[in-house]
Amino acid sequence: MPVVVVESPAKAKTINGYLGPGYTVLASYGHVRDLPARDGSVDPEAGFAMQWEVAADSKKHLKAIADALKTDGTLILATDPDREGEAISWHLTEALRERRAIRKDTTVSRVTFNAITRKAVAEAMAHPRQVDSALVEAYLARRALDYLVGFNLSPVLWRKLPGARSAGRVQSVCLRLIVDREMEIEAFRAREYWDVTARLRTPRGRDFDARLTLLGGRKLDKFTLSERAAAEIAVHAVASRPLRVESVEASPATRNPAPPFMTSTLQQEASRKFGMGAKQTMSAAQRLYEAGLITYMRTDGIDMAPEAVHAARDTIRQLYGADYVPAAPRMYKNKAKNAQEAHECIRPTDLARTPEAARLSDADGRRLYELIWKRTIASQMEATRLERTVAEIRSEDGEVGLRATGQRILFDGFLRVYVEGRDDEEGEDGTILPQIVAGERLSFAEDALRDAHAKACGEDGAGAILDANGAVLGARHFTQPPPRYTEATLVKRMEELGIGRPSTYASIVTTIQERDYVRKEGGRLHPQDKGRLVTAFLATYFPRYVEYGFTAGLEDQLDGISAGEADYRAVLEAFWRDFSAALAETADLRIGDVLEKIDEVLAPHLYPPRADGGDPRRCPSCGAGRLSMRTARTGGAFIGCSRYPECRYTRPFGPPPEEGTAPPGDRLLGHDADGTPIHLRDGRFGPYVQRGEATAEAPKPPRASLPKGWRPEEMTLDKALRLLSLPRLVGSHPEDGAPVEAGIGRFGPFIRHGSRYANLPDVDEVWEVGMNRAVELLAQKAAGGGRGRTRAEPLRTLGEHPQGGPVALMPGRYGPYVAWNGINASLPREADPDSLTLAEAVTLLEARQAAKPKGRKAAARRPAAKGAGKSTAKTRKAKKSPEVSAAADSAPDGTAPAPRRRRAAGRAAEG
């Protein structure tokens, strides 16, 4: 039986049902090969030769395919119809040839289908082709570029910028977008302005609102009424004059439907309507595609197959009537930059299958299918017909003018099915005006705006003005900074700039969050200190490689390769020549120089001019020191005084708080018995409680960090006082009378007797543990410690070190650490032991080895036990392995790949 290979088992199951028992359908589970996570996997000196390696968990899948080919000499590669799918087919062919599973008489062909339906699969099987070498070369170029950037730039970050984890070709540019937007927000200065609205009534008793546009015979702009006094004059001027309608203009308008979905617009709309992240959206779309319900979901095409257009028109006619079917089918032109291969839009495979008929049990899938179905149907419906009305209103003396605008729907058209979501900066006046006739006099609707006045007053009560009759309202407003990006608006901006690919928008956004460069809060993306520092570093020392235009231009070159218009090695050579030169320029940089330079670059942001004209860097605490940027062990940053430790003033990274305001995150919990205030604050190491304030006599007031599991919003005065009372005296030890104390340290709750510590399993035990329990825990600790103790079992083995020998993650007294060949390296405080990769562990071990003092006489080793293995001189003197990188941009577009594919690139991205 012919062997058909697809990526996923779900897809294999569906296709097997269409092809029947005459075929063997197997899954490769994504890529079967990738570049090993070590230096030299791409060799620029050898024409960018690449060393591929079969992933450990892919060997069994590859073996299953090879075994199936033993009984049939026909291999059909049916992977996804995009550049990445082409690469998977190529990898499968190459890997099977290495295993000699493909023989001279084996027939190898490639088929693609945009939808997993019986008709589409049969059509594809009838028209096989060969693997497209141009698409494969485009993949090779992207993979090599992402490897070269990640595995060369990330180590520079590790060495020069403590706490930074990785950089990438597209990831870093995406991060810059978020950081630049935050800088705009922080530099923004709000301006006050007022507007005046009157609630008017027609002779027929219908009310409507009109906005003041003319005062004193002069047209108003946004900031004409810039203060309360001017607004009061305007309110009085409107309320004291009789008004009449000068003119009414009604004009017809049409509103056309949005085109069908492509990847980016689907992610945007799912975010707007359902709050779904890009990753969640693509995961649900993948399930719908594999179930045969929608067409391929990684596309930047918006055209629809002719048969689908006719099916949509038939469905519209059947469900909504002939009036909703336009005279001619709607045709849409793709305006996206760097459009990939010509793919169809994302649409249901069967437009007659309504969301109700699909009967999906998966909540995400059900919502997404309904969204795709409605958008597809609406895209082929008749336009909405509107009537837009503008009424100009004047006082008899011509001193005051108001305008009322609105619209009414004459024919709902596509709006009967679907209304597109809108972003923050978008809006449309949907007010419906009553019948207004030119020349008629208007009256004021008394007391109609009193509720609006109460709502607009604000906390200080000065935010609104109302005339005596309650019909004319002056409201205060402030200009707003540009909104932070959501995942939807970020994807939209990347698409506009030509950065990234449809298949990787989701993983780009996910990667920068997993790296702790960005946090998502209330649906908005906020840059973290690490993200700001990485962006500042790259913009200072590698400015070209975080430019939006350069990244988009490189995408153009890569697309030229896929079109067969450019040689991929020539593109790589041109990139590597300049990039390697930029890397060489950073070789001699010292950490201190880097931080000083970044501090200088960010000075306008960190130290804005003071209102009194004083030195913005002068320490507000001691008045003598100068403020500068410092980095913490966690990789974050803060602003501190140069006179440390004499002056311990610090503040969070970013602009200083306005004078008279509390530090960010400050909350007064109450006062202790002596009347000293107890505050909850947010510091660079996390939330903490503090008793009193720093003074010259006591520069460091009592503080205590919140233990793990304690939420800042749940903190009370009682909890704070309990923390500040630590360490707690449990009693005197029965053997030597020395005190036994309980407390909370960096590694959690503990008890201490002299220099011996023992961990407590729960924070609450700190205040509850008695002497018997404490002595028992200390005795257990003593029995398990000291010389001759049995070495702990590894938590897990991370893999083989490049120089040979296993690298293990070990449990330790002060937390997990990595061990190899007698070298132990502690994990950074921010590191997650569960996600630690081999490459990160190797880097930690190399840093630990390099930090050992040179010239010190080596300690004498005790003779090995009889029969123990001997370490050879070759092992002891082995050359250090080259640094490897946690390259974040390992998928074709510089990002970690989608989880479904489980591509080996994901392992390189993490390790």
N, C-alpha and C positions, 0 to 999 in steps of 0.2 A: 504493500500500500504506500502511495506517496506520503512523504512526511512533510507536514505543514507546521511551521514554527511561528508563533506570535509571542508577544511579551508577557501577558498575564494569564493565569489559569482561568479567570472569569471570561476573558475574551476567547480562550481556547475552548471552553465549554460551549459558548454560544455558537462559535463557528463550526464546531464538531457536529452540532445539531443540524446545521444547514448542509454540510458536506456529506454526512451520513457515514456508514461503516466502511466505505471504500477508501478512507483517508485516516492517517494517524496525526492528530493535532496535538502538539506539545507546546509548552511555555518555556521561554528562556529566562523568565523573571527579570526582565530588563537587560542591561548590559552584562555580558559574561567576562569582559576584559576591561582593564583600565590601566592607567599609568601608575606604577608603584609609588607609594608615598615616600620617596627618597630622592636625594639629589642625583642628577644624571639621567633621570627618566626621559628627559628631552635634551638632546645634545646639540646646541647651536653650532659647534665646531664640526659636526658630521652631517651637515645638511638638515639639521633639526630631526634627526632620527629619533624614533620613539620606541621605548621598551615597554611592551605590553605584558600584562600578567593576568592570568585567570584568577578571579576571586575565589576564595576558599569555598564560599557557600554556592558558587556557580558551577563548581566541578561536577556535582551530581546531576545538575540539569543538562550540562553539556554531554555528560556520559549517556544520559537517557536518549538524547537526540542521536548520538553516535551509534548507540545500540540499535535504534530503530532503523538507521540507514543500512545496517548489515543485511536486512531482509528486503530492502527496496532501494533502488538507485535513483530515486527522484526526491529532490529537496526543494520545497517551495517556501520562500521567505516572505511572510505576510505581516511584517512589523508595521508600525504606524506610518502614515503617509506624510512624514515631514523629514527634515534634515537629520534629526536624532534617530528616527526609525530607520533611515537609510544606513546610518552608522552602525546600528545594532545588527542589521543584516550583514554588513561587511565584516564586523567582528566575528559573527557566527561562522561565516565562510572561512575566514582566516584561522580561527581556532579549530574548526573541524578538519581543515587541511593539515594542521600541525599534528593532529591526532591520527591522521591518515584515514579519517572516516569518509572523506570525499575522495573518491578514486577517479581514474581517467574516464570511466564510463558513467560516472554520476552526473545526472542532469540537475543543474542548479538554476533556479529562476526566481524572479522577484515579482510580487503582485501587491497592489495597493488598492484600498477602498476607503472612501470618505465616510461611509456609514456601515455598521455591521447589520445588514439586512440580507435576506436570502437573495434578492435580486442583485444587490451591490457585490456580494461575494461571488456569485456565479459569473457576473460580468467581468470581475477582476481575474478569475481563474481562466477565463477564455482569452485573456490578453496579457500573458506574462511578458516580462522584460528582464533585462539584466540590471544589476546594482548600478546606480547612477554614480559614476566616479567623481563628477563635479560636486555633487552633494557631499560625498564622503570627504573630499579634499577640504570643503568648507568646514566640515566638522573637525577635521584634523587641525586646521588652522586655529579654530576657536579653542580647541582643547589645549593646543600647545601654548597659545597666548595666555590663557587663564593659568596654566601651570607655571609658565615663566614669570608671570606677574606675582602670583600667590607664593610660589616657592622661593622667590628672590626678595620680594618686598616685605613679606611678613616677618622674616628674621630681622630685617632692618628695624622694623617697629619694635620687636621684642627687645633688641639691644639698646635702642636709643630712646624708647618711650615706655617706661615701666607700666605694666598692666595692659598694654594694647595687645590684642590677640591676633588680628589678621587684617590684611588689606586685599583688595581685589579689583580687577579691571572695571567691573560694572558696579559691584557692591559699594566701593568707595565713592563713586560719583553719585549714586543714589543717596548715600549718607550725607554727602555735601548738600544736596537739595534740602534735606530736613534741617541741617545745621544753619544753612543760609537763611531759611525761613525763620528760624528761631532768632537769629541775629536781627532780622528785620523787625520782629515783634518787640525785642528788647530795646531797639533803638527808636521805636515808635513813640511819639509824644502826642497824646490826645489833645484835640482842639474842641472847645465848647461851641455849640451852635444851637439855635432855637428855631422851631417852626411854629406856625399858627394855623390851626384848623377850626373851621366853623361848621356846626351842624345846622343845615338849612332845610326849610320846608317849602314844598311847592303848594300852589293854590289847591291842589287835589289832596293835600294832607300826607304826601309821601316825603320821607326824610332822606337826606344824602349828605355826604361830607365834601367840603371844598377846601383846598389848601391856598393860603395867601401867597401870591406871586408878585404883587405890585403894591408898593407903599410910597406915598408922597409922589405918585406919578412915575416912580422909578422901579425898574425890574429888580427883584431880589435874587441874590445868589445864595449859595449854601451858608456862607459865613457873614452875611449882612447883619443878621441878628446874632451877635456874638456874646451878648451878656443879657442878664435879666432885665435891666432897665430898658433896653431897646425893645425887648419882647413885650414888656408891659405897655409901652407906647403903642406897639402894633396891635395888641389885643384890644385896647381901648379904641383905636382908630377903626377897627372892623366892627366892634360891637355898637358904635355910636352912629353908624351910617346905614341908611336904607339901601338895599341891594336889588339889582334886577339882572336878568339874563341878557347878556349882550349878544351872544351867538352860540349856536349848537351845531357841531359838525359831526356827522355820522358817516363813517367810511367802511366799506366792506374789506374783509381780510380773510386770508386762508392760513391754515396751519397744517403743514404736512407731517406725516409720521416719521419717526426715526428709522434708520435702516436696521436690518436684522443684526443680531449680536455677532461680534467677534470676541476674541479672548478678553481684551482689555475692557471693552464696554460691558461684557457680562460680569466681570469682577467689580466694575464700578457700580452697576445697577444692583447687584446682590448686596453690596456694602450699604448703599443708600437705603434700600427697601427693607432688608432683613438684618443688617448689621453683620453680615458674614464676611470674614476675612478672606483674602485672596486664596490662601491655602485651603481653607474650608470649602470655598466655592469650587475650586478645581478638583478637589477630591470627590465632591458630589457629582460634578459634571463627568468625571471619569467613570463613575458607577453607571450613570445614565447611558454613556456611550457604549460601555461594554455590555449593557443589557439590550443594546440595539434600539434605544429610544431616541437618541439624538445623533447628529453627525459629529465628526471629529471636533474636539473642543479646543485644540491649540491651533489657532488660525488668526490671520489678520485680514482675511478676505470677507467681503460683505455681499458678494453676488450670490444669487440663488439659482440652482439648477432649473432649467425651463419646466421640467415636469413638476418640480416643487412649487413653482409660481402658479401653474395651472391648478394644482391641488389646493393651494391656498385660496385662490379665487373661487373655486367650487365650494370650499368649506364656508367662506364668507357669504356666498349667495345662499347656501343652505341654512346657515344659522342666523343670519342677520338681514337677508333680503338683497335684492338686486341694486337698491339705491346705495349700498355700501361698497359696491364693486366699481372701481374706476374704469373708464372707457378703455384704457390701455394698461398693461402691466407696468409696475414701477421698476425702474432700473437704477441701481445704486453704483456709484463709482468710489473706489477705495482711495482715501486721501491720506492714509497712514504712511509715515516715513519708513523707509527700509522694509517695505512689505516683503514677506517671505514668499515661498512658492505659492502659486495660484491655487488657493484652497477655497472651498465654499464656505458660506457663513455657518454659524452654529444654529441649527434648526431641528425640529422634530423630524424623524425619518418618515413618519406617517402623520400628516397634518390633520387627517380625519380622526386621529386618536386624541380626544380632548383630555384635559387634566383629570376630569372625573373618570373617563374611560381607562386611563392609565392605571388607576388604583394602586398607587405607590404607597408602601408602608413606611418607607424611610422619610422622616420629616424634611431633612435638607433636600433630598432628591425630589420630593413632592413639590416643595416651594420653587425649586429651581426649574423643574420641568414646566410648571404653570407659567413662570416668568418667560421662559424661552418660547413656549407655545403662543402666549399672548403677543409678545414682541414680533414674532414671525408673522402671525396673522395680521396684526395692525400695520405692519410694513407694506402690505399689499391692499390696504383699505382706502376708501375715498377720504379726501382731506376734510378737516373740520372747517366749517364756514362760520365766520364771526362778523359781528358789527362792532366797531370800536367808536366810542363817542367821547368827544371833548367839548365841555361847556365852559365858556368864558363868562365870568360874572363881574360886574363893575358897580361901584357906588355912583350916585348921580353926579357927584362933583369930580369923578375920575381919579380921585386920590387913592382909592383902594381897589385892588383887583384880586379875584380868586379864580381857581381853576378846579373843575371836577372832571375826572376821567374814569372811564369804565368800559366794559364790553359785555356783550351778550352773545350766546351761542345760537346761531340760526340752524345749524345742522351739526350734530355731534361727530359724525364720521368715525374716524379711528378711535376717538376718545371714548367711544362706547366700550371698547375692549381694553385699552391700555393708555396710561398716562406715565410719561417718562419722568424719573426722579430728577431732582435738581441739586446742584452743589451750593455752597454758601454764597458764592458771589453771583449766583443766578437768581432771577426772580421775574415775575410777570404779574401785571395788575389784572386781577380777575374780578374786580368790583363790578356789580351790575347796577347801572343807574336807573332811576325811575324815569318816567316820561318828563322831559324838560323842554319847554317851548321858549324860543327867543322872544325877548321883549317883556315877558311876564315878571312881576315883582315876587320877591322871595321874602319869607319871614324867618326868624330864628326859632329853632326848636328848643324851647326853654327847658333847663335842667337836664338836657340830654347827655351832657358830657361830664356830669359830676362824678360818675364812677371812673371814667377815664382819667379825670384829674387826680382822684385819690390814688389810682394805680401809678400815675406818672410822677407823683410828688417826690419819691425817693426817700432815703433814710433821713436826710436833713430837712425834708419838707420844702425845699426850695427848688424842686425840679419841675414845677408846673405852675401856671397862672391861669385862673378862670375868671371870666367876667361875671358881673353880678347876676346875670340871668342864666348862667350855666350853659351857654351855647357856643362860646368862643374859648378855645383852649390854646395856651402857649406851652409847649413842652420842650424841656431841655434835653439835648443829646450830646454825645461825645463821639468823635470819629473813632473808628475801630481799627485795630491793627489787622494785617492780613491773617486769615485763619491758619492754624497749624494744619498740616496735611493729615487727611485720613488715608487709609490704604487706597480708597477709590480715587481720591484726588491726586495722590502720589503716582499711581499707575497712569492716570490721565496725563500728568505732567511729563512723565518719562516717555510716554508715547508721542507727545507733542515734540519733544526734543530729539526723538529718534534713538533713545537710550534703551538698551535691552531688547528682548525678544518676547513675543506672546507666551511662549512656553516657559519662560523663566521669571516673569513678573512676580509670581507668587513666592518663588524661592528666594528672590532678592530681598523682598520685604521680610520674609521669615528669618533669613540669615542675619540681617542687621539687628533684629530683636534678640536672637539667640546669642549673639556676641556681646550683649549688654551695651551696645552702642545706642540703642533706641528703646524706649519703653512705650507701650500703648496704654493710654489712660483716657477713659471716657471716649474711646474710639479715635482719639487723636494721637499722633506720633510725636513724642517729646525726645529730643536728643539727650543722652546721658553725658556726664563729664568725659568718659572715655571716648565717646563719639566726637565730641567737640575737639578733644586733643588730637585724635587721629586725623581729623579733617584739617586742623591747623597745621599739623606736621606735613601732611601730604601737599597741602596748598603752598607751603613754604619751600619744601625741598623737591617735590615732584609736581610742580604746578600743571605741567602739560597733561599729566595722566589723570587729573580730576577735572579737566575742562569738559564742559558739555559738548562743545563743537568737535573736539578731538575724538571723544568717544563715539559720537554719532558718525563722524567721518570714517572711523575704523570699521563701524558696522557697514558702511557703504562698500568699503574694500572687501569685506568678508562676503557680502552679498554678490559682489562681482566674481568672487571665486565660485560660488554656487551656480552662477550663470555661465561659467566657463569663460569668463572674460579676463581673468587674472590668474597668475601662478601663485599658489599658496606659499611656496617657499620664498618667493620674492617679497611677499607681504610680510612674512615673519622676519626675514633678513632686515628689511627697512625698519621694522619696529624694534628689533633686538639691538641694532646698532646704536640707536639713540637711548634706549632704555638702559642698556648695560653701562653706558657712559654716565647716565644720571645716578645709577647705583654706585659707581666708583667714586663719585664726588662726595658721597656720604660716609665713606669708609673711615675717615679720621675724625668724624664728629664725636664730641664728648656729650654725655647726657646733660651735664650742666649747661653747655653751650646751646643744646637743643631747647632746653626749657627756657633759657634766657631769651632765645630768639622767638619762641612761641609766645612768651609773655609780652615781648615787644610788639609782635604782630597783633595780639589781642588787646593791647593797651587801651585803645579807644572804647572797646567793649567792656573791659574789666574796670577801668578807672576813668569814667566819664568826668568832664569838667564839673567842679563844685560850684554851687550857687554863690558862695562867698569869694570865689576866685582863688581859693587856696590850692595847695598841692594835692591833687587827688590821690597820690600815693602815700601821703602822710598817715601814719597809724593813728586811728581815732582813739586808741586806748592810752598809749604812752606818749604820743605826740612827738617822739624822737625817731622812731624806726620808720622804715619804708616798706610798703606793702609789695609783695611779689607773689607769683604763682608757685605753688609747691604741689608735688604729687604724693599720693598716699600709697601704701602697700597694696591697697585694693585696686589700684589702677585709676582711681578717681583723682580729682584735683581740688584744691582749695586755695584760698588767699590767706597768707600769714605775714606776720611782722618779722622784719630782718633782725630784731633784737631778741629773738627766741634763744634761750629759755627765759631770759629776764622778763620779756613780755610774751604772753601766751595768746595774744589776740588772733583769732581766726574768723573767717566768714566763708560761707559757701562760694563755690566757683560761680562766677557771673557778676553782673553789675551790683554795686552796693545797694542795700535797701534805702528807701527814701528816709530822710531825717524825720525822727519822731515815730517811725513805725517799728514794730517788733521784728526781730529776726524771723526769716522764713520758717514756718513750722512751729513757732513758739506758741505754747498754750499754758496759761497759769492754771495749775491744778488746785491750788489753795495755799494755806500757810500752816507751818508746823506749830507746836505748842509755844515756841518763842516768838511767833509772828513772822518768821522768815519765809519768804515766798518759795514755793516749790513749782518749778517749771518743767514742762515736757518740751524738748527741742529735738530738732533733726540735724545731726552733725554729719561730717564726712564719713564716719564709720557707722552711721545709722542712728535711729532714735535713742535718746537717753533722757534721764531725769536729772535735775540739778537743784541743789539747795542754795539759795542766795545768788549773788552776783560776784564777779571777779573784782577785786580791789588791789591797790598797791601792796597792802599787807598780806592779802591772801589771793594771789593771782590765779589760783586754781581751786575754785569752790568744789565741794563734794559733788561727785557725779556718779551715775550708775547706768550702764547700758541696759536696754530691755533684752531679757533673755529670749531665746528662740521660742516662737509660738505665742509671745505676748504681742498683741496688736496695739499700735499707738492709739487708735480711736477708742479702745476699751480701757485705757489707763485712767485710774482714779487716784486721789490723794493718798488713800490707804495703801494702794499697791506701791506708789512711789516711795512712801516712807518706809515700807518693808524693804525695798531694794536699797535705799540709802542707809539702812541700819546694818547692812552686811559689812564684814563677815560676822556671823553669829557664833558666840561661844557655846559649844555643846557641853563642855565640862572638862575636867582634868582626867588624863589618861590613867587607868588603874595601875599601870606598871611603873611609870616614872613621874606621874603628876604633871606632866607638861600639858598645856592647853590643847584641846581638840576643837577646831573651828569648822564651820560650814559656810560656803560662799558660792559665788557664781563667777567663773573666769572666762577666758577667751574660748575655752573648749567645753564650756558647760558647767553644770553644778558639780561641786566637789566637797570632800572633807579633807582636812589637813591636820597632820600631827608632826610637828617639827618640819623636816624637809620631805616627808612622805605624803603623797596625795593619793586619794582614791575617788573615782568618779561616782556620782550619784545618778541613778537612772532617770529621775524626774526632778524638775525644778522645785516643785512644792516640797520635796523632802528636805530642802535646805532649811526650812523653818520647822520641820517636824521630826527630823532624825534625832534619835536619842543616843546615849552613850553605848548601850549594848550593840545596837545596829552599826554605829560608827566603828567600834573596835573590831567587829566582825569583818566589815569591808576592808579596813586597814590591814587586818591579818591576811585576808585573801590576796590583797595586793602584794604583801610582803612574800607570801608563799609563791606567787607567780612571777616575781621579779628577781633581780640579782643575777650574779654570774651562774652560768650553767643552766639557765632556764631554757626550756624548749622553744625553738624559733617558731613564731606564729605562722600559721598557714596563710598563703596569699589570698587576698580577697578575689583576685582574678589575674590571669596572665594576659598581658597586653600584646605580646607578640615577640618576634625575634629581633634583637638589636642588630643594626647594620654591621657591627663588628663581631657578631656572634653571641649567643647566649640569650636566655629568656629575660624579658623585662617584666617585673611583677609589681602589682599594686598591693601594698602591705598595710595591715592595721598597725597603728602606733599609739604610743601613750598620748601624744599631742596631735593625733589625727592621722589619716592615711598618708603614706609616702610611697615613692617608687624606688625600686631597688634593682641593681644590675651589677654583677661582677664586683661585689663588695662596696659599691658606691650607692649611698642613699640620698635621696633628694626630697625635701618636703614639698607638698603641694601649696601653691599660692592660696591665700585666704579665700579668693573669689572662685577658685577652681571647683568644679563639680566632679567628685570622684567617679560618679556613675557614667559620665560622658567623656572621661579622660581618654585620649587616644595615644597610640604608640608614638607618633611624631612629637606630640606635646611632652610625653614622658622622656623621650630621647633628648629633647632640648633642655629640660630641667636637669637631667643627669649631666649633660655637657657643661651647663652653667655651674653646677655644683663642683664638677671636676676642675673647671677653670678657676674657681674661687679658692681652691686649696692653696695655702701659702707655699711659695716656691723656695727652694733651698733648704727646707727643713729636713732633717734626717728622718728617713722613714722608720717607723716603729718596727721593731723586730717581730717577725711572725713566729708563732709557735709551730713546732713541727706538725705536719698533717698526720692524722691518724693513719695507721698502717692500712694500706689498701686504698687510701683516698686518692682521687684523681689528682694529677699534677698539672698546674697551670704552666703553659709553655712560655718561653721568652717571647715568642711571636705574639701570643695573646697579650702579655703584659706591655709590650712595646708597640702594640698596634696603633696605626695612625688614627687620629680622631675622625669619626665619620663627618662628612659635610653636613652643615645644618640643613634641616628639612623644615617645611613650612606647613602650618595649618591653613592651606590655601582655601579661602572662602569661595573662590570663584572657580568651581570645578565642573559645573555643567557647561553646556555649549555657550552660554551667555554670561559666564562669570559669576554663577551662583551655585549654591548647593542644589542638587536635583530634587525632583518631586519624590516623596516617600514611596509612592506606588511603584516607581520603577526600580527602587532599591539599587540604583546604578552604583557601580564601583566608584564613580566619581564622588559619590557622597562620602565614601570612606576617605578619599584623599582630601575632601573638603574639611573633614573633621580631624584628619590625622596626617 
